[in-house]
Amino acid sequence: MLERRRRADNHRARDAPAALSAVRSTRTLDISVMLGLYLLFLVLGIACLVGGLFITRQTWRPDIEPFGRRSRMFQIALHPERYAKPDRLTAIRLLNLIGASFVLLAVAVIGFDIYRSLPSGI
């Protein structure tokens, strides 16, 4: 009887680390996926916003002061019709909208991760 109990305890002891490592590996995978999504959305958003700014600078209106240090990036991205020629405005607005959406998705990934890490009682 005592021998059976030792064998059963031995089996449980051997199975416990395997179960524990499975939980750790899924948490690690989950963290890696969240980090990957965050970085992907952030890089895509920045690339689209920079692309929109680049096209705006390429189609700069001649009656506006040239792009320089005093140029406000946020105003250029928000109101490209004030600075760019009308022939590329659709592409500029689309890039700015997609870029801002990707950046907001990156922020949403962080928010979801924070929400998921909160205790369930809150």
C-alpha positions in Angstrom: 0.0 0.0 0.0 2.8 2.4 0.9 4.6 1.5 -2.3 1.6 2.4 -4.4 1.2 5.7 -2.7 4.9 6.6 -3.4 4.5 5.6 -7.0 1.4 7.8 -7.4 3.2 10.7 -5.7 6.1 10.2 -8.1 3.9 10.3 -11.1 2.2 13.5 -9.9 5.6 15.1 -9.2 6.8 14.3 -12.7 3.6 15.6 -14.4 3.5 18.9 -12.4 6.5 20.5 -14.1 5.2 19.6 -17.5 1.9 21.2 -16.8 3.6 24.2 -15.3 5.9 24.6 -18.3 2.9 24.4 -20.7 1.2 27.3 -18.9 4.4 29.3 -19.0 4.9 28.7 -22.7 1.4 29.9 -23.6 1.9 33.0 -21.5 5.2 33.7 -23.2 3.6 33.1 -26.6 0.8 35.4 -25.7 3.2 38.2 -24.6 5.2 37.7 -27.8 2.0 38.0 -29.9 0.9 41.2 -28.1 4.4 42.7 -28.5 4.5 41.7 -32.1 1.1 43.2 -32.8 2.0 46.4 -31.0 5.3 46.8 -32.9 3.6 45.9 -36.3 0.8 48.5 -35.8 3.2 51.1 -34.6 5.7 50.7 -37.4 2.9 50.6 -40.1 1.3 53.7 -38.6 4.5 55.7 -38.5 5.4 54.6 -42.1 2.0 55.7 -43.4 2.2 59.1 -41.6 5.7 59.7 -42.9 4.6 58.7 -46.4 1.8 61.2 -46.2 4.2 63.9 -45.1 6.6 63.0 -47.9 3.9 63.2 -50.6 2.8 66.6 -49.1 6.3 67.9 -49.3 6.6 66.7 -52.9 3.4 68.5 -53.9 4.0 71.7 -51.9 2.0 74.7 -53.1 4.3 77.5 -54.4 2.3 80.3 -52.7 3.0 78.8 -49.2 6.3 79.4 -47.3 8.7 76.5 -48.0 8.8 73.6 -45.5 11.2 74.3 -42.7 11.8 74.1 -39.0 8.8 76.3 -38.2 6.5 74.0 -40.1 4.0 72.3 -37.9 3.8 68.6 -38.6 0.5 68.1 -37.0 -1.1 70.9 -38.9 0.4 69.6 -42.2 -1.0 66.1 -41.5 -4.4 67.4 -40.3 -5.0 69.9 -43.1 -3.0 68.9 -46.1 -5.2 71.0 -48.4 -3.6 74.1 -47.0 -0.1 73.0 -48.0 -0.3 70.5 -50.9 -1.6 70.8 -54.5 -5.0 69.3 -55.0 -3.9 66.6 -57.4 -2.5 64.3 -54.6 -4.8 65.2 -51.7 -6.8 62.0 -51.8 -3.6 59.9 -51.4 -2.3 62.1 -48.6 -5.5 62.0 -46.7 -5.8 58.3 -47.1 -2.2 57.7 -45.9 -2.8 60.0 -42.9 -6.0 58.3 -42.0 -4.6 54.8 -42.2 -1.4 55.9 -40.3 -3.5 57.4 -37.5 -5.6 54.2 -37.4 -2.6 52.0 -37.1 -1.2 54.1 -34.2 -4.5 54.0 -32.4 -4.6 50.2 -32.9 -1.1 50.1 -31.3 -2.5 52.1 -28.3 -5.5 49.7 -28.2 -3.2 46.7 -27.9 -1.5 48.3 -24.9 -4.9 49.1 -23.4 -6.1 45.5 -23.9 -3.0 44.2 -22.3 -3.5 46.4 -19.3 -7.1 45.5 -19.0 -6.3 41.8 -19.2 -3.6 42.1 -16.5 -6.0 43.7 -14.0 -7.4 41.5 -11.3 -10.9 40.1 -12.2 -12.5 41.7 -9.1 -12.1 45.3 -10.4 
